[in-house]
Amino acid sequence: MDRLETMKAFISVSEEGGFTRAADKLDMSNQLVSKYVSDLEEHLGVRLFNRTTRSVSLTEAGAQCLLHARQILERLEDMESGLGELKSQATGLLRINAPVSFSIKHLSTLINDFKKHYPLVGINLQLNDRKVDLVEEGFDLALRIGHLKSSSLIAKRVTSIRLVLVASPEYLKTHGTPEHPKQLIPKHFLHYGYMSYDHPSNLLYSALKHAVKDQATSFSSNNGDILVDAAISGMGYALQPTFLVGEAIKHGKLKVLLKEYEPDAMGLYVVYPHRNLIANKLRTFIDFISRYYGDTPHWDQF
């Protein structure tokens, strides 16, 4: 039984006062309208109309059913209208997951500019550095940094993320400037806990991996900002993204080491669950962030 068509037929018969006039209004046969009403009565287990050869009138149960049927159709129309607005303009709440340090330094300005252009879109931003399950945890999209592996998620590259090895002038004055990764002092490596060094073709990665594997490092953390501050204070050297160390390099607080061994750039990606039927609020944000930072982001201009 098509419940929506059945309710429409029932409402038309009650409003038109008869099956023939209802059939004309709905452009249906009299027999089909009668069948819809009979099916509804059978389904509900009550008689909805008192029928005579001359008139059709609602029973008490029919009058109650009419109120509910009208409310259901009105809510359906409201839903369809609301979805139509969502398709035509950017509106609604957008739930975003993003890395902590990058977001604190660079995402607030983007969101502020986005809100100026799309004030009807609400933003719920959750920050953490673990890999979240977008579907299970109810996020519309996530920002991720790295070399992404294939998955069921859709990924769009936003910009490049460089990793550079840095140390303070004070540290280099005391311990010297290395010219080869083998000259790095393992216990002075400021290790970022979420970093993977599985790139055997890169000599810098290999040296840092051995330092971590041999537990020779004296300081590690799961937060890049802490490690950058430690490097600035002269505690050691760190491999960190330029979006964290760019300003310190620009102002002479850190120096870039072993430039010829710099790893291949990673990417900043926006990832989301579906390619088809994307809500306009999501599509608009993806388009906005894809243009925002450019091929050479401002944090690389040091």
Rosetta blueprint (number, residue, H / E / L):
1 M L
2 D L
3 R H
4 L H
5 E H
6 T H
7 M H
8 K H
9 A H
10 F H
11 I H
12 S H
13 V H
14 S H
15 E H
16 E H
17 G L
18 G L
19 F H
20 T H
21 R H
22 A H
23 A H
24 D H
25 K H
26 L H
27 D L
28 M L
29 S L
30 N H
31 Q H
32 L H
33 V H
34 S H
35 K H
36 Y H
37 V H
38 S H
39 D H
40 L H
41 E H
42 E H
43 H H
44 L H
45 G L
46 V L
47 R L
48 L L
49 F E
50 N E
51 R E
52 T L
53 T L
54 R L
55 S L
56 V E
57 S E
58 L E
59 T L
60 E H
61 A H
62 G H
63 A H
64 Q H
65 C H
66 L H
67 L H
68 H H
69 A H
70 R H
71 Q H
72 I H
73 L H
74 E H
75 R H
76 L H
77 E H
78 D H
79 M H
80 E H
81 S H
82 G H
83 L H
84 G H
85 E H
86 L H
87 K H
88 S H
89 Q L
90 A L
91 T L
92 G E
93 L E
94 L E
95 R E
96 I E
97 N E
98 A E
99 P L
100 V H
101 S H
102 F H
103 S H
104 I H
105 K H
106 H H
107 L H
108 S H
109 T H
110 L H
111 I H
112 N H
113 D H
114 F H
115 K H
116 K H
117 H H
118 Y L
119 P L
120 L L
121 V E
122 G E
123 I E
124 N E
125 L E
126 Q E
127 L E
128 N L
129 D L
130 R L
131 K L
132 V L
133 D L
134 L H
135 V H
136 E H
137 E H
138 G L
139 F L
140 D L
141 L E
142 A E
143 L E
144 R E
145 I E
146 G E
147 H L
148 L L
149 K L
150 S L
151 S L
152 S L
153 L L
154 I E
155 A E
156 K E
157 R E
158 V E
159 T E
160 S E
161 I E
162 R L
163 L E
164 V E
165 L E
166 V E
167 A E
168 S L
169 P H
170 E H
171 Y H
172 L H
173 K H
174 T H
175 H H
176 G L
177 T L
178 P L
179 E L
180 H L
181 P H
182 K H
183 Q H
184 L L
185 I L
186 P H
187 K H
188 H H
189 F E
190 L E
191 H E
192 Y E
193 G L
194 Y L
195 M L
196 S L
197 Y L
198 D L
199 H L
200 P L
201 S L
202 N L
203 L H
204 L H
205 Y H
206 S H
207 A H
208 L H
209 K H
210 H H
211 A H
212 V H
213 K H
214 D L
215 Q L
216 A L
217 T L
218 S L
219 F E
220 S E
221 S E
222 N L
223 N L
224 G H
225 D H
226 I H
227 L H
228 V H
229 D H
230 A H
231 A H
232 I H
233 S L
234 G L
235 M L
236 G L
237 Y E
238 A E
239 L E
240 Q E
241 P E
242 T H
243 F H
244 L H
245 V H
246 G H
247 E H
248 A H
249 I H
250 K H
251 H L
252 G L
253 K L
254 L L
255 K E
256 V E
257 L E
258 L L
259 K H
260 E H
261 Y H
262 E L
263 P L
264 D L
265 A L
266 M E
267 G E
268 L E
269 Y E
270 V E
271 V E
272 Y E
273 P L
274 H L
275 R L
276 N L
277 L L
278 I L
279 A L
280 N H
281 K H
282 L H
283 R H
284 T H
285 F H
286 I H
287 D H
288 F H
289 I H
290 S H
291 R H
292 Y H
293 Y L
294 G L
295 D L
296 T L
297 P L
298 H H
299 W H
300 D H
301 Q L
302 F L
